[in-house]
Amino acid sequence: MMAQIGFILWVFVTGAVLSFLFWSVMVSLAQKKAWREFAKRYKLTLDEGEKSRDPMFMTGNLNGRLLNIYSEIEKDDEERTQRIYTHVEVFFYKVPPTLFVISKKALPKAFQDVGAEQVFNIKSPDWTNPAYSVTDDVSLLTTWLTPLRLKALRSFFDMAEQKGIETMLMGDGETAFLLWRANEPLADARAVNALVQKLYAFARDFDAEDIGTIAKPKASSEMAPVDSPA
């Protein structure tokens, strides 16, 4: 009797593991297909990796703005399991010349070696300070975060209200960008396109006061849908 129960449990566990592996492979293949379509549509460079679950990296200039989309495998806090995180970075044109990181949620382990030490609190009515914010120059960053930029930052951070999504604003004095990341894959080309358009709208708000230095990109609404004819 015990042998029969043991056999049934073995079959159940084996089936569950195989189902999970099959699901993982299918999701990974769907993501590769979606990223391939997006990269082809907007003439971006894509490194798919060699194996189905290998991290991928896509980069290029879209409407004149640098865009990075990539996946990474990270261990959890207890170092027991691994998760694949998807990242989308949308860069600004002109940035404050100081190191800073502002994160809606607690800073992920992979980003904790920042280097800045001054804790920065956003002084604005009805603003709930994010879980993590540091900079090398509080005064400079306070001046740079105009009401328009604070409004854009608040809207960007609202995206992190959804479970599994993290949002960060960061810069090193020479570059600055919005970082959206999630512990789920982006496995649909139209979903990738919609997310990028939304992040581009926020990025334009951050660049709105930098007039006359660099030509503005086309509005994100002018990005053709991935599945539209060329």
LOKOLKOL-572112 format. One line per 4 residues: number of its first residue (from 1); their letters; for each residue x negated, y, z negated of N, C-alpha, C. Coordinates in Angstrom, 1 decimal, always signed. Example, Ala and Ser with C-alpha at 12.3 -4.5 7.8 and 13.67 -1.06 7.14 Angstrom:
2
1) as) -13.2/-5.7/-7.8/-12.3/-4.5/-7.8/-13.2/-3.3/-7.8 ~ -12.8/-2.2/-7.1/-13.7/-1.1/-7.1/-12.9/+0.0/-7.9 .
REM end
This chain:
230
1) mmaq) -0.8/-1.2/+0.0/+0.0/+0.0/+0.0/-0.9/+1.3/+0.0 ~ -1.9/+1.3/-0.9/-2.8/+2.4/-1.0/-3.5/+2.6/+0.3 ~ -3.9/+1.5/+0.9/-4.6/+1.5/+2.2/-3.8/+2.2/+3.3 ~ -2.5/+1.8/+3.3/-1.5/+2.4/+4.3/-1.4/+3.9/+4.1 .
5) igfi) -1.3/+4.3/+2.8/-1.2/+5.8/+2.5/-2.4/+6.5/+2.9 ~ -3.6/+5.9/+2.6/-4.8/+6.5/+3.0/-4.9/+6.6/+4.5 ~ -4.5/+5.6/+5.2/-4.5/+5.7/+6.7/-3.6/+6.8/+7.2 ~ -2.4/+6.9/+6.6/-1.5/+7.9/+7.1/-2.0/+9.3/+6.8 .
9) lwvf) -2.7/+9.5/+5.6/-3.3/+10.8/+5.3/-4.4/+11.1/+6.3 ~ -5.2/+10.1/+6.6/-6.3/+10.3/+7.6/-5.8/+10.7/+9.0 ~ -4.7/+10.0/+9.4/-4.1/+10.4/+10.7/-3.6/+11.8/+10.6 ~ -2.9/+12.2/+9.5/-2.4/+13.5/+9.4/-3.5/+14.6/+9.4 .
13) vtga) -4.5/+14.4/+8.7/-5.6/+15.4/+8.6/-6.3/+15.5/+9.9 ~ -6.6/+14.3/+10.6/-7.3/+14.3/+11.9/-6.4/+15.0/+12.9 ~ -5.1/+14.8/+12.9/-4.2/+15.5/+13.8/-4.2/+17.0/+13.6 ~ -4.2/+17.4/+12.3/-4.2/+18.8/+12.0/-5.5/+19.5/+12.5 .
17) vlsf) -6.6/+18.8/+12.3/-7.9/+19.4/+12.7/-8.0/+19.5/+14.2 ~ -7.6/+18.4/+14.9/-7.6/+18.4/+16.4/-6.7/+19.5/+16.9 ~ -5.5/+19.6/+16.3/-4.6/+20.7/+16.8/-5.2/+22.1/+16.6 ~ -5.8/+22.3/+15.5/-6.4/+23.6/+15.2/-7.6/+23.8/+16.2 .
21) lfws) -8.4/+22.8/+16.5/-9.5/+23.0/+17.4/-8.9/+23.3/+18.8 ~ -7.8/+22.6/+19.2/-7.2/+22.8/+20.5/-6.7/+24.2/+20.6 ~ -6.0/+24.6/+19.5/-5.4/+26.0/+19.5/-6.5/+27.0/+19.6 ~ -7.6/+26.8/+18.9/-8.7/+27.8/+18.9/-9.3/+27.9/+20.3 .
25) vmvs) -9.5/+26.8/+21.0/-10.1/+26.8/+22.3/-9.1/+27.5/+23.3 ~ -7.8/+27.3/+23.2/-6.9/+27.9/+24.0/-6.8/+29.4/+23.8 ~ -6.9/+29.8/+22.6/-6.9/+31.3/+22.3/-8.1/+31.9/+22.8 ~ -9.3/+31.2/+22.6/-10.5/+31.8/+23.1/-10.5/+31.9/+24.6 .
29) laqk) -10.0/+30.9/+25.3/-9.9/+31.0/+26.8/-9.0/+32.1/+27.2 ~ -7.9/+32.3/+26.5/-7.0/+33.4/+26.8/-7.6/+34.7/+26.6 ~ -8.4/+34.9/+25.6/-9.1/+36.1/+25.3/-10.1/+36.4/+26.4 ~ -10.9/+35.4/+26.8/-11.9/+35.6/+27.8/-11.2/+36.0/+29.1 .
33) kawr) -10.1/+35.4/+29.4/-9.3/+35.8/+30.7/-8.9/+37.3/+30.6 ~ -8.3/+37.6/+29.4/-7.8/+39.0/+29.2/-9.0/+40.0/+29.3 ~ -10.1/+39.8/+28.7/-11.2/+40.7/+28.7/-11.8/+40.8/+30.2 ~ -11.8/+39.6/+30.8/-12.3/+39.6/+32.2/-11.5/+40.5/+33.1 .
37) efak) -10.1/+40.4/+33.0/-9.2/+41.2/+33.8/-9.4/+42.7/+33.5 ~ -9.6/+43.0/+32.2/-9.7/+44.4/+31.8/-11.1/+45.0/+32.3 ~ -12.1/+44.2/+32.1/-13.4/+44.6/+32.6/-13.5/+44.8/+34.1 ~ -12.8/+43.9/+34.8/-12.8/+44.0/+36.3/-12.0/+45.3/+36.7 .
41) rykl) -10.9/+45.5/+36.0/-10.0/+46.6/+36.4/-10.8/+48.0/+36.2 ~ -11.5/+48.1/+35.2/-12.1/+49.4/+34.9/-13.7/+49.4/+35.1 ~ -14.1/+48.3/+35.8/-15.6/+48.3/+36.1/-16.5/+48.4/+34.9 ~ -16.2/+47.6/+33.9/-17.0/+47.5/+32.7/-17.9/+46.3/+32.7 .
45) tlde) -18.9/+46.3/+32.0/-19.8/+45.2/+31.9/-19.4/+44.2/+30.8 ~ -19.3/+42.9/+31.1/-18.8/+41.9/+30.2/-19.8/+40.8/+30.1 ~ -20.1/+40.4/+28.8/-20.9/+39.2/+28.5/-20.0/+38.3/+27.8 ~ -19.6/+37.2/+28.4/-18.7/+36.2/+27.9/-19.3/+35.2/+27.0 .
49) geks) -20.6/+35.1/+26.9/-21.3/+34.1/+26.1/-21.3/+32.8/+27.0 ~ -21.9/+31.8/+26.4/-22.0/+30.5/+27.2/-20.9/+29.5/+26.8 ~ -20.5/+29.5/+25.6/-19.5/+28.5/+25.1/-18.1/+29.2/+24.9 ~ -17.1/+28.4/+24.7/-15.7/+29.0/+24.6/-15.6/+29.9/+23.4 .
53) rdpm) -16.2/+29.6/+22.3/-16.1/+30.4/+21.1/-17.2/+31.3/+20.8 ~ -18.1/+31.5/+21.8/-19.2/+32.4/+21.6/-18.7/+33.9/+21.6 ~ -19.3/+34.7/+20.8/-18.9/+36.1/+20.7/-19.1/+36.8/+22.1 ~ -18.2/+37.7/+22.4/-18.2/+38.4/+23.7/-18.5/+39.9/+23.5 .
57) fmtg) -19.0/+40.5/+24.5/-19.3/+42.0/+24.4/-19.0/+42.6/+25.8 ~ -18.2/+43.7/+25.7/-17.8/+44.5/+26.9/-18.1/+45.9/+26.6 ~ -18.7/+46.6/+27.6/-19.1/+48.0/+27.4/-19.1/+48.7/+28.8 ~ -19.0/+50.0/+28.7/-19.0/+50.9/+29.9/-18.4/+52.2/+29.6 .
61) nlng) -18.4/+53.0/+30.6/-17.7/+54.3/+30.6/-16.4/+54.3/+31.2 ~ -15.3/+54.5/+30.5/-14.0/+54.5/+31.0/-13.4/+55.9/+30.9 ~ -13.1/+56.5/+32.0/-12.6/+57.9/+32.1/-13.6/+58.8/+31.4 ~ -14.9/+58.5/+31.6/-16.0/+59.4/+31.1/-16.3/+59.2/+29.7 .
65) rlln) -15.7/+58.3/+29.0/-16.0/+58.1/+27.6/-16.5/+56.7/+27.3 ~ -17.5/+56.6/+26.5/-18.1/+55.3/+26.2/-17.2/+54.4/+25.4 ~ -17.0/+53.2/+25.8/-16.1/+52.2/+25.2/-16.9/+50.9/+25.0 ~ -16.8/+50.4/+23.7/-17.4/+49.0/+23.4/-16.3/+48.2/+22.9 .
69) iyse) -16.2/+47.0/+23.4/-15.2/+46.0/+22.8/-16.0/+44.7/+22.6 ~ -16.0/+44.2/+21.4/-16.8/+43.0/+21.2/-16.2/+42.1/+20.0 ~ -16.6/+40.9/+20.0/-16.2/+40.0/+18.9/-17.4/+39.5/+18.2 ~ -17.3/+39.2/+16.9/-18.3/+38.7/+16.1/-17.8/+37.7/+15.1 .
73) iekd) -18.6/+36.7/+14.8/-18.3/+35.7/+13.8/-18.9/+36.1/+12.5 ~ -18.0/+36.2/+11.4/-18.4/+36.7/+10.1/-18.0/+35.7/+9.1 ~ -18.8/+35.5/+8.0/-18.4/+34.7/+6.9/-17.6/+35.5/+5.9 ~ -16.7/+34.8/+5.2/-15.9/+35.5/+4.2/-16.7/+35.8/+3.0 .
77) deer) -16.2/+36.5/+2.0/-16.9/+36.9/+0.8/-17.5/+35.7/+0.0 ~ -16.9/+34.6/+0.1/-17.3/+33.4/-0.6/-18.3/+32.5/+0.2 ~ -18.5/+33.0/+1.4/-19.5/+32.3/+2.3/-19.0/+30.8/+2.6 ~ -17.7/+30.6/+2.6/-17.2/+29.3/+2.9/-16.6/+29.1/+4.3 .
81) tqri) -15.9/+30.1/+4.7/-15.3/+30.0/+6.0/-15.8/+31.1/+6.9 ~ -15.5/+30.9/+8.2/-15.9/+31.9/+9.2/-14.6/+32.4/+9.9 ~ -14.7/+33.7/+10.3/-13.6/+34.3/+11.0/-14.2/+35.1/+12.2 ~ -13.5/+35.1/+13.3/-13.9/+35.9/+14.5/-13.2/+37.2/+14.4 .
85) ythv) -13.9/+38.3/+14.3/-13.4/+39.6/+14.3/-13.5/+40.3/+15.7 ~ -12.5/+41.0/+16.1/-12.5/+41.8/+17.3/-12.7/+43.3/+17.0 ~ -13.6/+43.9/+17.7/-14.0/+45.3/+17.4/-13.7/+46.1/+18.7 ~ -13.2/+47.3/+18.5/-13.1/+48.3/+19.6/-13.7/+49.6/+19.1 .
89) evff) -14.7/+50.1/+19.8/-15.3/+51.4/+19.5/-15.1/+52.4/+20.6 ~ -14.6/+53.6/+20.3/-14.3/+54.6/+21.2/-15.1/+55.8/+20.7 ~ -16.0/+56.3/+21.6/-17.0/+57.3/+21.2/-16.5/+58.8/+21.5 ~ -17.0/+59.7/+20.7/-16.7/+61.1/+20.9/-17.8/+61.8/+21.8 .
93) ykvp) -17.6/+63.0/+22.2/-18.5/+63.7/+23.0/-19.5/+64.5/+22.2 ~ -19.0/+65.3/+21.2/-19.8/+66.1/+20.4/-19.6/+65.8/+18.9 ~ -20.6/+65.6/+18.2/-20.4/+65.0/+16.8/-21.1/+65.9/+15.8 ~ -20.7/+65.7/+14.5/-21.4/+66.5/+13.5/-22.8/+65.9/+13.2 .
97) ptlf) -23.8/+66.7/+13.1/-25.2/+66.2/+12.9/-25.5/+65.6/+11.5 ~ -24.8/+64.6/+11.1/-25.0/+64.0/+9.8/-24.5/+62.6/+9.8 ~ -25.0/+61.8/+9.0/-24.6/+60.4/+8.8/-23.3/+60.4/+8.0 ~ -22.3/+59.6/+8.4/-21.1/+59.5/+7.6/-20.3/+58.3/+8.0 .
101) visk) -19.6/+57.8/+7.1/-18.6/+56.6/+7.3/-17.4/+56.9/+6.4 ~ -16.2/+56.8/+7.1/-15.0/+56.9/+6.4/-14.1/+55.7/+6.8 ~ -13.7/+54.9/+5.8/-13.0/+53.7/+6.1/-11.7/+53.7/+5.3 ~ -10.6/+53.3/+6.0/-9.3/+53.3/+5.4/-9.3/+52.3/+4.3 .
105) kalp) -9.9/+51.1/+4.5/-9.9/+50.0/+3.5/-11.3/+49.9/+3.0 ~ -11.5/+49.0/+2.0/-12.8/+48.7/+1.5/-13.8/+48.3/+2.6 ~ -15.0/+48.8/+2.5/-15.9/+48.6/+3.6/-16.2/+47.1/+3.8 ~ -16.1/+46.6/+5.0/-16.4/+45.2/+5.2/-17.9/+44.9/+4.8 .
109) kafq) -18.2/+43.7/+4.5/-19.5/+43.2/+4.1/-20.5/+43.5/+5.2 ~ -20.1/+43.4/+6.5/-21.0/+43.6/+7.6/-21.4/+45.0/+7.8 ~ -20.7/+46.0/+7.1/-21.0/+47.4/+7.3/-21.5/+48.1/+6.0 ~ -21.9/+47.3/+5.0/-22.1/+47.9/+3.7/-23.5/+48.6/+3.6 .
113) dvga) -24.4/+48.3/+4.5/-25.8/+48.9/+4.5/-25.8/+50.2/+5.3 ~ -25.1/+51.2/+4.8/-24.9/+52.4/+5.5/-26.1/+53.4/+5.4 ~ -26.5/+53.6/+4.1/-27.6/+54.5/+3.9/-27.2/+55.9/+3.3 ~ -26.0/+56.4/+3.6/-25.5/+57.6/+3.0/-25.1/+57.4/+1.6 .
117) eqvf) -25.3/+58.4/+0.7/-25.0/+58.2/-0.7/-24.0/+59.2/-1.3 ~ -23.8/+60.3/-0.6/-22.9/+61.3/-1.2/-21.4/+60.9/-0.9 ~ -20.7/+60.7/-2.0/-19.3/+60.3/-1.8/-18.5/+61.5/-1.4 ~ -17.7/+61.3/-0.4/-16.9/+62.5/+0.3/-15.4/+62.3/+0.1 .
121) niks) -14.8/+63.3/-0.5/-13.3/+63.2/-0.7/-12.7/+64.2/+0.3 ~ -11.7/+63.8/+1.0/-11.0/+64.7/+1.9/-10.0/+65.6/+1.1 ~ -10.3/+66.9/+1.2/-9.4/+67.9/+0.5/-8.4/+68.4/+1.5 ~ -7.2/+67.8/+1.4/-6.1/+68.3/+2.3/-4.8/+67.9/+1.7 .
125) pdwt) -3.8/+68.8/+1.8/-2.5/+68.4/+1.2/-1.9/+67.1/+1.7 ~ -1.3/+66.4/+0.8/-0.6/+65.1/+1.1/-1.5/+64.1/+1.7 ~ -2.9/+64.2/+1.5/-3.8/+63.3/+2.0/-4.2/+62.3/+1.0 ~ -4.0/+61.0/+1.3/-4.5/+59.9/+0.4/-5.9/+59.5/+0.8 .
129) npay) -6.9/+59.7/-0.1/-8.3/+59.5/+0.3/-8.5/+58.0/+0.6 ~ -9.3/+57.7/+1.6/-9.5/+56.4/+2.0/-10.3/+55.6/+1.0 ~ -10.4/+54.3/+1.1/-11.1/+53.5/+0.1/-12.6/+53.7/+0.1 ~ -13.2/+54.2/+1.2/-14.6/+54.3/+1.3/-15.0/+55.5/+2.2 .
133) svtd) -15.7/+56.5/+1.6/-16.1/+57.6/+2.4/-17.5/+58.2/+1.9 ~ -18.5/+58.2/+2.7/-19.8/+58.7/+2.3/-20.4/+59.5/+3.4 ~ -21.3/+60.4/+3.1/-22.0/+61.2/+4.1/-23.3/+61.8/+3.5 ~ -24.1/+62.2/+4.4/-25.4/+62.9/+4.0/-25.2/+64.4/+3.8 .
137) dvsl) -24.1/+64.9/+4.3/-23.8/+66.4/+4.2/-22.3/+66.6/+4.0 ~ -21.9/+66.8/+2.7/-20.5/+67.0/+2.5/-20.0/+68.3/+3.1 ~ -20.7/+69.4/+2.9/-20.3/+70.7/+3.4/-20.1/+70.7/+4.9 ~ -21.1/+70.1/+5.6/-21.0/+70.0/+7.1/-19.8/+69.2/+7.5 .
141) lttw) -19.6/+68.1/+6.9/-18.5/+67.2/+7.3/-17.1/+67.8/+7.0 ~ -17.1/+68.5/+5.9/-15.8/+69.2/+5.5/-15.4/+70.2/+6.5 ~ -16.4/+71.0/+7.0/-16.2/+72.0/+8.1/-15.8/+71.3/+9.4 ~ -16.4/+70.2/+9.7/-16.1/+69.5/+11.0/-14.7/+69.0/+11.0 .
145) ltpl) -14.2/+68.5/+9.8/-12.9/+67.9/+9.8/-11.8/+69.0/+9.7 ~ -11.5/+69.6/+10.8/-10.5/+70.6/+11.0/-9.1/+70.0/+10.8 ~ -8.1/+70.8/+10.6/-6.7/+70.3/+10.4/-6.3/+69.3/+11.6 ~ -6.7/+69.7/+12.8/-6.4/+68.8/+13.9/-7.0/+67.5/+13.8 .
149) rlka) -8.3/+67.5/+13.4/-9.0/+66.2/+13.3/-8.5/+65.4/+12.1 ~ -8.1/+66.1/+11.0/-7.6/+65.3/+9.9/-6.2/+64.7/+10.3 ~ -5.5/+65.4/+11.1/-4.2/+64.8/+11.5/-4.4/+63.6/+12.4 ~ -5.4/+63.7/+13.3/-5.8/+62.5/+14.1/-6.3/+61.4/+13.3 .
153) lrsf) -7.1/+61.7/+12.3/-7.7/+60.7/+11.4/-6.6/+60.0/+10.6 ~ -5.6/+60.7/+10.1/-4.5/+60.1/+9.4/-3.7/+59.2/+10.3 ~ -3.4/+59.6/+11.5/-2.7/+58.8/+12.4/-3.5/+57.5/+12.8 ~ -4.8/+57.7/+13.0/-5.6/+56.5/+13.3/-5.6/+55.5/+12.1 .
157) fdma) -5.8/+56.1/+10.9/-5.8/+55.2/+9.7/-4.4/+54.5/+9.5 ~ -3.4/+55.1/+10.0/-2.1/+54.4/+9.9/-2.0/+53.1/+10.5 ~ -2.9/+52.9/+11.5/-2.9/+51.6/+12.2/-3.4/+50.5/+11.3 ~ -4.1/+50.8/+10.2/-4.6/+49.8/+9.3/-3.5/+49.4/+8.3 .
161) eqkg) -2.3/+50.0/+8.4/-1.2/+49.5/+7.5/-0.8/+48.1/+7.9 ~ -1.1/+47.7/+9.1/-0.8/+46.4/+9.5/-1.8/+45.4/+9.0 ~ -1.4/+44.3/+8.5/-2.3/+43.3/+7.9/-3.3/+42.8/+8.9 ~ -4.6/+42.7/+8.4/-5.6/+42.2/+9.2/-6.4/+43.2/+10.0 .
165) ietm) -5.9/+44.5/+10.0/-6.5/+45.5/+10.8/-7.3/+46.5/+9.9 ~ -8.5/+46.9/+10.3/-9.3/+47.8/+9.6/-9.6/+49.0/+10.6 ~ -9.7/+50.2/+10.0/-10.0/+51.4/+10.8/-11.1/+52.2/+10.1 ~ -12.1/+52.6/+10.9/-13.2/+53.4/+10.4/-13.6/+54.5/+11.4 .
169) lmgd) -14.1/+55.6/+10.8/-14.6/+56.7/+11.5/-16.1/+56.8/+11.1 ~ -17.0/+56.8/+12.0/-18.4/+56.8/+11.6/-19.3/+57.5/+12.6 ~ -20.5/+57.9/+12.1/-21.4/+58.6/+13.0/-22.8/+58.6/+12.3 ~ -23.8/+58.7/+13.1/-25.2/+58.7/+12.6/-25.9/+60.0/+12.9 .
173) geta) -25.2/+61.1/+13.2/-25.8/+62.3/+13.5/-26.0/+62.6/+15.0 ~ -26.1/+61.5/+15.8/-26.3/+61.6/+17.2/-25.1/+61.1/+18.0 ~ -24.4/+60.1/+17.4/-23.2/+59.6/+18.0/-22.1/+59.4/+16.9 ~ -20.9/+59.4/+17.3/-19.8/+59.2/+16.4/-18.7/+58.5/+17.2 .
177) fllw) -17.9/+57.7/+16.5/-16.9/+56.9/+17.1/-15.8/+56.4/+16.2 ~ -14.7/+56.1/+16.7/-13.6/+55.4/+16.0/-13.8/+53.9/+16.2 ~ -13.7/+53.2/+15.1/-13.8/+51.7/+15.1/-12.6/+51.1/+14.6 ~ -11.9/+50.3/+15.5/-10.8/+49.5/+15.1/-11.2/+48.1/+15.1 .
181) rane) -10.9/+47.3/+14.1/-11.3/+45.9/+14.1/-10.2/+45.1/+13.4 ~ -10.1/+43.8/+13.9/-9.0/+42.9/+13.4/-9.6/+41.5/+13.3 ~ -9.0/+40.7/+12.5/-9.4/+39.3/+12.4/-8.6/+38.4/+13.3 ~ -8.1/+39.0/+14.3/-7.3/+38.2/+15.3/-7.9/+38.6/+16.7 .
185) plad) -7.8/+37.7/+17.7/-8.3/+38.0/+19.0/-7.4/+38.9/+19.8 ~ -7.9/+39.6/+20.8/-7.2/+40.4/+21.7/-7.1/+39.5/+23.0 ~ -6.0/+38.8/+23.1/-5.9/+37.7/+24.1/-4.9/+38.1/+25.2 ~ -4.6/+39.3/+25.4/-3.7/+39.8/+26.5/-4.2/+41.1/+27.0 .
189) arav) -4.4/+41.1/+28.3/-5.0/+42.3/+29.0/-4.2/+43.5/+28.8 ~ -2.8/+43.4/+28.8/-2.0/+44.6/+28.6/-2.1/+45.1/+27.1 ~ -2.3/+44.2/+26.2/-2.5/+44.6/+24.8/-3.8/+45.3/+24.6 ~ -4.8/+44.9/+25.3/-6.1/+45.5/+25.3/-6.0/+47.0/+25.8 .
193) nalv) -5.3/+47.0/+27.0/-5.1/+48.3/+27.6/-4.3/+49.3/+26.7 ~ -3.3/+48.8/+26.1/-2.4/+49.7/+25.3/-3.2/+50.2/+24.1 ~ -4.0/+49.3/+23.5/-4.8/+49.7/+22.3/-5.8/+50.7/+22.7 ~ -6.5/+50.5/+23.8/-7.5/+51.5/+24.2/-6.9/+52.8/+24.5 .
197) qkly) -5.8/+52.8/+25.2/-5.1/+54.1/+25.4/-4.8/+54.9/+24.1 ~ -4.3/+54.1/+23.1/-4.0/+54.7/+21.8/-5.2/+55.3/+21.2 ~ -6.3/+54.6/+21.2/-7.5/+55.1/+20.6/-8.1/+56.3/+21.3 ~ -7.9/+56.3/+22.6/-8.4/+57.4/+23.5/-7.6/+58.7/+23.1 .
201) afar) -6.4/+58.5/+22.8/-5.6/+59.7/+22.5/-6.1/+60.3/+21.2 ~ -6.5/+59.5/+20.2/-7.1/+60.0/+19.0/-8.4/+60.6/+19.2 ~ -9.2/+60.0/+20.1/-10.6/+60.5/+20.4/-10.5/+61.9/+21.0 ~ -9.5/+62.1/+21.9/-9.3/+63.4/+22.5/-9.0/+64.5/+21.5 .
205) dfda) -8.2/+64.1/+20.5/-7.9/+65.1/+19.4/-9.2/+65.5/+18.7 ~ -10.1/+64.5/+18.5/-11.4/+64.8/+17.8/-12.3/+65.7/+18.7 ~ -12.1/+65.6/+20.0/-13.0/+66.4/+20.9/-12.3/+67.7/+21.3 ~ -11.1/+68.0/+20.8/-10.3/+69.1/+21.3/-10.9/+70.4/+21.2 .
209) edig) -11.7/+70.6/+20.2/-12.4/+71.9/+19.9/-13.7/+72.1/+20.7 ~ -14.2/+71.0/+21.3/-15.5/+71.1/+21.9/-15.3/+71.4/+23.4 ~ -14.9/+72.7/+23.6/-14.5/+73.2/+25.0/-15.8/+73.7/+25.7 ~ -15.9/+73.4/+26.9/-16.9/+74.0/+27.7/-18.3/+73.3/+27.7 .
213) tiak) -18.4/+72.2/+26.9/-19.7/+71.5/+26.9/-19.8/+70.3/+27.8 ~ -18.7/+69.5/+27.8/-18.7/+68.3/+28.6/-17.3/+68.2/+29.3 ~ -17.2/+67.9/+30.5/-15.9/+67.8/+31.2/-15.0/+66.8/+30.4 ~ -13.8/+67.2/+30.3/-12.8/+66.3/+29.6/-12.4/+65.1/+30.5 .
217) pkas) -12.2/+64.0/+29.9/-11.8/+62.8/+30.6/-10.3/+62.9/+31.0 ~ -9.9/+62.1/+31.9/-8.5/+62.0/+32.3/-7.7/+61.6/+31.0 ~ -6.4/+62.0/+31.0/-5.6/+61.6/+29.9/-5.4/+60.1/+29.9 ~ -5.3/+59.5/+28.7/-5.2/+58.0/+28.7/-4.0/+57.5/+29.4 .
221) sema) -3.0/+58.3/+29.6/-1.8/+57.9/+30.4/-2.1/+57.7/+31.8 ~ -3.3/+58.2/+32.3/-3.7/+58.1/+33.7/-4.5/+56.8/+33.9 ~ -4.7/+56.1/+32.8/-5.3/+54.7/+32.9/-4.3/+53.8/+33.6 ~ -4.6/+53.2/+34.7/-3.7/+52.4/+35.3/-3.5/+51.1/+34.5 .
225) pvds) -2.3/+50.6/+34.4/-2.1/+49.3/+33.7/-2.9/+48.3/+34.3 ~ -3.4/+47.3/+33.5/-4.3/+46.3/+34.0/-3.7/+45.5/+35.1 ~ -2.4/+45.3/+35.0/-1.8/+44.4/+36.0/-1.2/+45.2/+37.2 ~ -1.5/+46.5/+37.3/-1.0/+47.3/+38.4/-1.9/+47.1/+39.6 .
229) pa) -1.4/+47.3/+40.8/-2.2/+47.2/+42.0/-3.2/+48.3/+42.1 ~ -4.4/+47.9/+42.7/-5.5/+48.9/+42.8/-5.1/+50.0/+43.8 .
REM end
